[in-house]
Amino acid sequence: MTTTHGSETTTQGTLHGKVALVTGGSRGIGAATALRLAREGADVAVTYLNGKDAAEEVVRAVQALGRRAVALRADAGDAEEAAGAVGLTAEALGGLDVLVNNVGVGVLGPLEGLSLGDVDRVLAVNVRGVFLATQAAAARMTAGGRIITIGTCMTQRVPGPGGTLYAAGKSALIGLTKALARELGPRGITANIVHPGPVDTDLNPADGPYAAGQAAMTALGRFGTAEEVASMVAYLAGADYVTGAEFSVDGGHSA
Ligand SMILES: NC(=O)c1ccc[n+]([C@@H]2O[C@H](COP(=O)([O-])OP(=O)(O)OC[C@H]3O[C@@H](n4cnc5c(N)ncnc54)[C@H](OP(=O)(O)O)[C@@H]3O)[C@@H](O)[C@H]2O)c1
């Protein structure tokens, strides 16, 4: 079925009737994922921390595709808010079928320069918040539920110094994903993790000071786009027989 909404024409996709929550969906990979899932037919909630205007822009773009959308301010570093976003999504959109644990912060630098505050913040946002959102989502999901987590190519290959804290936190998400697959598989819920390579976003701009070196580390010699990562997330959101698996979308960074 094809529907036209203003300037956008959408096709009823594989996620028609599903509700997705994309954490950190106001910008970058999360925003691209929210739009891609909406194009596949899902209604979408996005969380943000400071970017209210950007999040509302994503909501308008999803609505222009004929889907329902809501922006939620929920700090992933706050335990209650990280878990609470799941309930707010279900209240606003009538359930939860797909959780995309996208939110993540990157604190890179020499080991000796990382403060206790850095350690606590990165682990709170990148690990504890993901765990708590997942726990809340799993409690609500029924058969067909999907948990998709964004890791990093630095869990596969660390090409230079400065990545201890970031790689440690993201690597924990691989263990979480595999254990979730075993625990939730009997309920028909899948869990997978996607490892982006260098992707052009505010976090890691393709014209930034370290960009050329990162592009050179990939087999394809370039940065990826947020849409390229989003398309893997969309595949996993629609896949029934894929769970506990890691997917690199990294231009060959880990090759
Ligand atoms: N870009 C890359 O090269 C790359 C490579 C590998 C992995 N990744 C991973 O991909 C994911 C997305 O990265 P990105 O490059 O798209 O990042 P980004 O451009 O910095 O966007 C981050 C998003 O997360 C939100 N956010 C940040 N801290 C938050 C918090 N405490 N609570 C709620 N929302 C918060 C931001 O919201 P506001 O607008 O409110 O700030 C924004 O929507 C991250 O997990 C990152 O580690 C990225």
The ligand as a Gaussian input file, in Angstrom:
#p B3LYP/6-31G(d) Opt

LIG

0 1
 N       29.609000       8.558000      14.968000
 C       30.477000       7.560000      15.024000
 O       31.539000       7.580000      14.377000
 C       30.166000       6.357000      15.861000
 C       30.999000       5.232000      15.703000
 C       30.745000       4.107000      16.457000
 C       29.697000       4.085000      17.350000
 N       28.911000       5.199000      17.478000
 C       27.814000       5.122000      18.438000
 O       26.598000       5.453000      17.799000
 C       25.689000       6.042000      18.729000
 C       25.176000       7.363000      18.175000
 O       26.290000       8.193000      17.937000
 P       26.184000       9.544000      17.091000
 O       27.496000       9.700000      16.414000
 O       24.932000       9.585000      16.300000
 O       26.137000      10.607000      18.305000
 P       25.697000      12.142000      18.337000
 O       25.680000      12.723000      16.969000
 O       26.563000      12.741000      19.393000
 O       24.183000      12.066000      18.870000
 C       23.988000      11.621000      20.180000
 C       22.510000      11.531000      20.471000
 O       22.377000      11.037000      21.810000
 C       21.679000      11.987000      22.592000
 N       22.235000      11.962000      23.945000
 C       23.510000      12.178000      24.335000
 N       23.627000      12.025000      25.670000
 C       22.388000      11.712000      26.120000
 C       21.845000      11.423000      27.399000
 N       22.609000      11.435000      28.494000
 N       20.534000      11.128000      27.498000
 C       19.737000      11.129000      26.401000
 N       20.192000      11.387000      25.149000
 C       21.495000      11.681000      25.024000
 C       21.868000      13.303000      21.891000
 O       20.801000      14.143000      22.278000
 P       20.932000      15.779000      22.366000
 O       20.626000      16.280000      20.989000
 O       19.913000      16.152000      23.369000
 O       22.321000      16.076000      22.812000
 C       21.812000      12.863000      20.433000
 O       20.473000      12.633000      20.018000
 C       26.476000       6.172000      20.054000
 O       26.166000       5.087000      20.882000
 C       27.931000       6.098000      19.602000
 O       28.767000       5.620000      20.614000
 C       29.114000       6.329000      16.764000

